[in-house]
Structures are given as structure tokens and as C-alpha cells.
Amino acid sequence: MNKRTLGRSGPEVSAIGLGCMSMTGGYSDKPDRQEMISLIRAAVDRGVTFFDTAEIYGPYANEKLVGEALAPYRNQVVIATKFGWDIDPVERKPRGRVTSRPEVIKQVVDGSLQRLGVNIIDLYYQHRVDPEVPIEEVAGAVKDLIEAGKVKHFGMSEAAAGTIRRAHAVQPVTAVQSEYSLWWRRPEQEVLAACEELGIGFVPYSPLGKGFLTGTVSASTSFDASNDIRSSIPRFTPEALDHNQAVVDLLSRIAQRKGATPGQIALAWLLAQKPWIVPIPGTRKLHRLEENLGAADIELSAEELSEIEAGAAQIQVQGGRYSDTAEAMTNL
């Protein structure tokens, strides 16, 4: 597995990481815990060194899973987790709002350290920008955690370029994580330019469009409303899926010529955008893990990249990537 560096002074990680969120639920069923531990360890065996979790996933269960799975490999991997959601610590349920008050950050970090079974968090993201707390105070709180030896690197998620710049002036930001793929390209408007200027790595989550860009989701696919986040996303209505199939068809044409899959081309396209971009596709199946990692070996020519750009320019993707409520909680 090729390596990439997150920003100018960040850690060196595998070119493709592993997003672990779905390993404790959220996509139609709840996976077997031991199978997910085995999958994470299989990823390490195949060269993955970058793993992504958050306290809100579960809540808490995902950090425990990742911590247990990676315990034998602690010195070989980079673990990223996130703070910023208000969680009832007794009920272990999110209260539906964000919180990044400095005193809360300094309190919840200890829980993440304990669940992950580590002495220091490699990369600590603010999961969502808190409009009630100046970002300078958030960055200052994380700076204190870095000085205390509890955190190595500061990250931000779904933050606007201006917010990133203000935070970076207080505590250098190592990585920005936001959704980015061929069917969600808003980071190209301002965020990627800010990252390049400031020397910040960029970590696309949902780089496969929550499964859509793999070509395995169609207008006839049903989503469990009680346990699949896609059931509430406008982009996953049957009408939108039917319309957006054009994106998958574009990827499929390139994939067929290169002996690859649509998902591999989607990931290879991301890797070709900038050398400091590290996507973190999630999966719960070994064959999908291997397929995703195979994208790191695919090189798209300038002509193929131009073909993708020209084709994508003809497609107006239909449907929001989140519900209106969820989108309002981003800073973009």
C-alpha cells in the first residue's frame, strides 16, 4: 500500500484508510462484533494504517471496537476519532445538538482515550462546528490537549474555509474531513484551496457515495427506515437514484476499459485530485475491503480524468446529500 502524508507536518498513512462507522450499525443491520474486529485486522494485514471512528458512533461502541481490534498494532497505525456531539453519558444517547465548549472537550477526551485503550489520540477532529462557541476557543482547547500529551494532531470536519483559517491561526490543523466524491464536490469551491495553501491534509468520507458509486444500489433498493441512514437522505429516493444512475454509468464505462469496478474508479479519481487526499471508504465485507484497496493501484491517465470531468459536467445530480436538518448542522 502506498503512503501519503496528511498535510505538511501530519502523520504518514496508507493512501486509503478505513472508515469504521458502519461496523456498529447504521446501514440496514448490526454486524457481528467479532467479524468486524477480524475485518479491521485484515485491513492492517493488507497495509491499511489509517482508521477512523468517533465517540458518537454507537455512541461509544465504535471506539471500543476499534480500540480492541487495533490493540495488537498500536505502534503501526494512526487512529482518528472525533468530539463535538452532545451525548447523554448515562443513557448513551445523542441529544441532537452539538457542543464544543472547551470544558466539555477536555472532559470527553478522557472517555475516548479509555475506550480506544490508548495514551494519546493520533488525530482528534471536531465532528461538527459549534455555532455557539468561537472556533478560536475550540482550537485553543485542543492545543491544551496537545500540550498535555493527550492528542497529537488537530482535525476539523465539515468546516468552511474561513472557519478552518481561524482555527489554524490558533492551533495548526493537520487534516480536514468532509464528504467528497464525484457526486458531492462542494469542497472544491473553497475548502481544498484553503487546505493546499495552509498545508492541511484532506480526508474524504463517504468517498463511494454511501455505496451508490459502487453500482450496487439502484432505484429498486429498499432501505430500512429504522436502521439505515440512507432512508432519510433525499439523494436515495427511488426517483433520485434513477436520475443519478448516470454517474455510475460514467464510472462503469471507464472501469470496463481498465478491468476495474465503478467503486475503484471513484476512489482512483479522488486519489488523482491531490497527493494529500486520503479517502476513508467504509465496508463490512472482506471482498469489498480488498476491492477498495485495489483502487490505490489504479492510475487514471490525463485523458481518462478529462473524460470523467467532461461526463460529470453533463450530469446534474439530484437530491440533497443530507436531510435539511442534518445539512444545517454542517458549516459549509
C-alpha positions as CSV (number, residue, x, y, z in Angstrom):
1,M,0.0,0.0,0.0
2,N,1.4,3.4,-1.0
3,K,1.7,6.0,1.7
4,R,0.6,9.7,1.9
5,T,1.3,12.4,4.4
6,L,-1.6,14.4,5.9
7,G,-0.6,17.9,5.3
8,R,2.9,19.4,5.7
9,S,3.5,18.1,9.2
10,G,1.0,15.4,9.7
11,P,1.4,11.6,10.0
12,E,2.2,9.3,7.1
13,V,-0.7,7.0,6.5
14,S,-1.9,4.5,3.9
15,A,-3.2,6.1,0.7
16,I,-6.6,4.6,1.5
17,G,-7.8,4.4,5.1
18,L,-10.8,2.6,6.6
19,G,-13.9,4.3,7.9
20,C,-15.3,2.2,10.8
21,M,-18.6,3.9,11.5
22,S,-20.9,1.3,9.9
23,M,-19.2,-1.6,11.8
24,T,-21.6,-0.8,14.8
25,G,-24.7,-0.2,12.7
26,G,-26.3,2.4,10.6
27,Y,-26.7,0.5,7.3
28,S,-29.6,-1.9,7.5
29,D,-28.3,-4.3,10.1
30,K,-26.0,-4.6,13.0
31,P,-22.8,-6.6,12.1
32,D,-21.2,-9.3,14.3
33,R,-18.7,-7.7,16.5
34,Q,-16.0,-10.4,16.2
35,E,-16.4,-10.4,12.4
36,M,-15.7,-6.6,12.4
37,I,-12.6,-7.0,14.6
38,S,-11.4,-9.6,12.2
39,L,-12.1,-7.2,9.3
40,I,-10.2,-4.4,10.9
41,R,-7.2,-6.7,11.5
42,A,-7.4,-7.9,7.9
43,A,-7.1,-4.3,6.8
44,V,-3.9,-3.9,8.8
45,D,-2.6,-7.1,7.2
46,R,-3.2,-5.6,3.8
47,G,-1.4,-2.4,4.5
48,V,-4.0,0.0,5.9
49,T,-2.6,2.2,8.7
50,F,-5.3,4.9,9.0
51,F,-8.6,4.1,10.9
52,D,-11.5,6.5,11.5
53,T,-14.0,6.4,14.4
54,A,-15.9,8.9,16.6
55,E,-17.5,9.0,20.1
56,I,-20.9,9.5,18.5
57,Y,-20.8,6.2,16.6
58,G,-22.7,3.9,18.8
59,P,-22.4,6.1,20.8
60,Y,-19.1,4.9,22.2
61,A,-19.4,1.3,20.9
62,N,-17.4,2.1,17.8
63,E,-14.4,3.5,19.7
64,K,-14.4,0.4,21.8
65,L,-14.5,-1.9,18.8
66,V,-11.7,0.0,17.0
67,G,-9.6,0.1,20.2
68,E,-9.9,-3.6,20.8
69,A,-9.2,-4.5,17.2
70,L,-6.1,-2.4,16.9
71,A,-4.6,-3.1,20.3
72,P,-2.0,-5.5,18.9
73,Y,-0.9,-3.0,16.2
74,R,-0.9,0.3,18.2
75,N,2.5,1.4,17.1
76,Q,1.8,0.6,13.4
77,V,-1.4,2.6,12.9
78,V,-2.9,6.1,13.1
79,I,-6.3,6.3,14.8
80,A,-8.6,9.3,14.3
81,T,-11.6,10.0,16.4
82,K,-14.0,12.9,16.9
83,F,-15.7,15.1,19.5
84,G,-18.4,17.6,19.3
85,W,-21.8,16.0,19.7
86,D,-23.8,16.3,22.9
87,I,-24.2,12.8,24.3
88,D,-26.1,11.8,27.4
89,P,-23.3,9.8,29.2
90,V,-25.8,7.8,31.3
91,E,-28.4,7.0,28.6
92,R,-25.6,6.8,26.0
93,K,-27.8,8.6,23.5
94,P,-27.2,11.8,21.5
95,R,-29.2,14.8,22.5
96,G,-29.5,16.0,18.9
97,R,-27.2,19.0,19.2
98,V,-23.5,19.9,19.0
99,T,-21.3,21.1,21.8
100,S,-17.7,22.2,21.6
101,R,-17.3,24.1,24.8
102,P,-13.7,23.9,25.9
103,E,-14.6,22.3,29.3
104,V,-16.6,19.7,27.5
105,I,-13.8,18.9,25.1
106,K,-11.3,18.5,27.9
107,Q,-13.8,16.1,29.7
108,V,-14.8,13.9,26.8
109,V,-11.3,13.3,25.5
110,D,-10.6,11.0,28.5
111,G,-13.5,8.8,27.6
112,S,-12.2,8.4,24.1
113,L,-8.7,7.6,25.4
114,Q,-10.2,5.0,27.7
115,R,-12.4,3.4,25.0
116,L,-9.6,3.3,22.5
117,G,-7.2,1.9,25.0
118,V,-4.5,4.4,24.1
119,N,-2.4,7.0,25.9
120,I,-2.7,9.6,23.2
121,I,-5.1,10.2,20.3
122,D,-3.3,10.5,16.9
123,L,-5.9,12.8,15.3
124,Y,-8.7,14.5,17.1
125,Y,-11.4,16.1,14.9
126,Q,-14.1,18.5,15.8
127,H,-17.0,16.5,14.3
128,R,-19.2,19.5,13.6
129,V,-18.6,23.2,14.1
130,D,-20.4,24.6,17.1
131,P,-22.0,27.9,16.1
132,E,-22.2,28.9,19.8
133,V,-18.5,28.6,20.5
134,P,-15.9,30.7,18.7
135,I,-13.6,28.4,16.8
136,E,-10.6,30.0,18.3
137,E,-11.7,28.7,21.7
138,V,-12.1,25.2,20.3
139,A,-8.7,25.3,18.7
140,G,-7.2,26.6,22.0
141,A,-8.8,23.7,23.9
142,V,-7.3,21.2,21.5
143,K,-4.0,23.0,21.7
144,D,-4.1,22.5,25.5
145,L,-4.7,18.8,25.0
146,I,-1.8,18.6,22.6
147,E,0.5,20.3,25.2
148,A,-0.9,17.9,27.9
149,G,0.1,14.9,25.7
150,K,-3.4,13.6,25.2
151,V,-3.6,14.5,21.5
152,K,-1.1,14.6,18.7
153,H,-2.9,16.3,15.8
154,F,-6.0,18.6,15.5
155,G,-8.6,18.0,12.8
156,M,-11.9,19.5,11.7
157,S,-14.9,18.0,9.9
158,E,-17.4,19.7,7.6
159,A,-15.9,23.1,8.3
160,A,-15.9,26.1,5.9
161,A,-12.7,27.6,4.6
162,G,-12.9,30.7,6.7
163,T,-13.5,28.7,9.9
164,I,-10.5,26.5,9.1
165,R,-8.3,29.5,8.6
166,R,-9.3,31.0,12.0
167,A,-8.7,27.7,13.8
168,H,-5.4,27.1,12.1
169,A,-4.1,30.5,13.3
170,V,-4.5,29.3,16.9
171,Q,-3.6,25.6,16.5
172,P,-2.3,24.2,13.2
173,V,-5.0,22.0,11.6
174,T,-3.5,18.7,10.4
175,A,-6.5,17.3,8.5
176,V,-10.0,18.4,7.4
177,Q,-12.5,15.6,6.9
178,S,-15.6,16.3,4.8
179,E,-17.8,14.4,2.4
180,Y,-16.2,14.4,-1.1
181,S,-16.8,12.3,-4.1
182,L,-17.8,12.5,-7.8
183,W,-21.4,13.2,-6.8
184,W,-20.6,15.7,-3.9
185,R,-18.0,18.2,-4.9
186,R,-18.6,21.2,-2.8
187,P,-15.2,21.1,-1.1
188,E,-13.7,22.1,-4.5
189,Q,-15.3,25.5,-4.2
190,E,-13.1,26.8,-1.3
191,V,-12.0,24.2,1.2
192,L,-9.5,22.3,-0.9
193,A,-7.8,25.6,-1.9
194,A,-7.5,26.6,1.8
195,C,-6.1,23.2,2.7
196,E,-3.5,23.4,-0.1
197,E,-2.5,27.0,1.0
198,L,-2.2,26.1,4.7
199,G,-0.6,22.6,4.2
200,I,-3.6,20.7,5.6
201,G,-4.5,17.1,4.6
202,F,-7.9,16.3,3.3
203,V,-9.8,13.2,4.2
204,P,-13.0,12.4,2.2
205,Y,-15.6,10.4,4.0
206,S,-18.4,8.7,2.0
207,P,-16.0,8.6,-1.0
208,L,-18.2,6.0,-2.5
209,G,-21.4,8.0,-2.0
210,K,-22.7,5.7,0.8
211,G,-22.5,2.8,-1.5
212,F,-24.1,4.3,-4.6
213,L,-20.9,4.8,-6.6
214,T,-20.1,1.1,-6.4
215,G,-23.0,0.3,-8.7
216,T,-24.7,-1.9,-6.2
217,V,-27.6,0.5,-5.3
218,S,-30.5,1.1,-7.7
219,A,-33.9,2.7,-7.7
220,S,-35.3,-0.6,-6.6
221,T,-33.1,-0.9,-3.5
222,S,-35.0,-0.5,-0.2
223,F,-33.6,1.0,3.0
224,D,-34.7,0.0,6.5
225,A,-36.1,3.2,7.9
226,S,-35.3,2.1,11.5
227,N,-31.6,1.3,10.9
228,D,-30.3,2.8,7.6
229,I,-29.4,6.4,7.4
230,R,-29.9,6.4,3.7
231,S,-33.7,6.1,4.2
232,S,-33.7,9.8,5.3
233,I,-31.4,11.1,2.6
234,P,-33.1,12.8,-0.4
235,R,-30.4,11.6,-2.8
236,F,-31.6,8.0,-2.1
237,T,-35.2,8.3,-3.1
238,P,-36.1,6.0,-6.0
239,E,-36.5,9.0,-8.3
240,A,-33.2,10.5,-7.4
241,L,-31.4,7.1,-7.7
242,D,-32.8,6.6,-11.1
243,H,-31.7,10.0,-12.2
244,N,-28.3,9.8,-10.6
245,Q,-27.5,6.4,-12.2
246,A,-25.8,8.4,-14.9
247,V,-22.9,9.0,-12.5
248,V,-22.4,5.2,-12.1
249,D,-22.7,4.7,-15.8
250,L,-19.9,7.1,-16.4
251,L,-17.7,5.3,-13.8
252,S,-18.7,2.0,-15.3
253,R,-17.5,2.9,-18.8
254,I,-14.0,3.8,-17.5
255,A,-14.0,0.7,-15.2
256,Q,-14.8,-1.7,-18.0
257,R,-11.9,-0.5,-20.1
258,K,-9.5,-0.7,-17.2
259,G,-10.6,-4.1,-15.8
260,A,-11.8,-2.4,-12.6
261,T,-15.1,-1.7,-10.8
262,P,-17.0,1.6,-10.7
263,G,-16.1,2.0,-7.0
264,Q,-12.4,1.6,-7.7
265,I,-12.6,4.3,-10.4
266,A,-14.4,6.6,-7.9
267,L,-11.6,6.1,-5.4
268,A,-8.8,6.4,-8.0
269,W,-10.4,9.7,-9.2
270,L,-10.2,11.1,-5.6
271,L,-6.6,10.0,-5.2
272,A,-5.7,11.7,-8.5
273,Q,-7.1,15.1,-7.3
274,K,-4.3,15.9,-4.8
275,P,-1.4,14.0,-3.3
276,W,-2.6,14.9,0.2
277,I,-6.1,13.5,-0.1
278,V,-6.7,10.2,1.8
279,P,-10.2,8.7,1.3
280,I,-11.6,6.5,4.0
281,P,-14.2,4.2,2.5
282,G,-16.1,2.1,4.9
283,T,-17.2,-1.5,4.5
284,R,-18.2,-4.6,6.5
285,K,-17.1,-7.2,3.9
286,L,-13.7,-8.5,3.2
287,H,-14.1,-8.7,-0.5
288,R,-15.2,-5.0,-0.6
289,L,-12.2,-4.1,1.5
290,E,-9.9,-5.7,-0.9
291,E,-11.7,-4.1,-3.8
292,N,-11.4,-0.7,-2.3
293,L,-7.7,-1.1,-1.5
294,G,-7.1,-2.2,-5.1
295,A,-8.0,1.4,-6.2
296,A,-4.7,2.6,-4.9
297,D,-3.0,0.6,-7.7
298,I,-5.1,2.2,-10.5
299,E,-3.7,5.1,-12.4
300,L,-6.0,7.3,-14.4
301,S,-4.4,9.0,-17.4
302,A,-4.9,12.7,-18.1
303,E,-7.3,11.7,-20.9
304,E,-9.3,9.5,-18.6
305,L,-9.5,12.2,-16.0
306,S,-10.7,14.7,-18.6
307,E,-13.3,12.2,-19.8
308,I,-14.6,11.8,-16.3
309,E,-14.7,15.6,-15.9
310,A,-16.5,16.1,-19.2
311,G,-19.0,13.4,-18.4
312,A,-19.7,14.7,-14.9
313,A,-20.2,18.2,-16.2
314,Q,-23.2,16.9,-18.1
315,I,-24.9,15.4,-15.1
316,Q,-26.9,17.4,-12.6
317,V,-27.0,15.3,-9.5
318,Q,-30.5,15.2,-8.0
319,G,-31.3,15.2,-4.3
320,G,-29.6,16.6,-1.2
321,R,-26.8,14.6,0.4
322,Y,-28.4,15.0,3.8
323,S,-31.8,15.9,5.2
324,D,-32.3,19.7,5.6
325,T,-31.8,19.3,9.4
326,A,-28.5,17.4,9.0
327,E,-27.2,19.7,6.4
328,A,-27.9,22.7,8.6
329,M,-25.6,21.2,11.2
330,T,-22.6,21.4,8.8
331,N,-20.5,24.6,8.4
332,L,-20.4,24.5,4.6
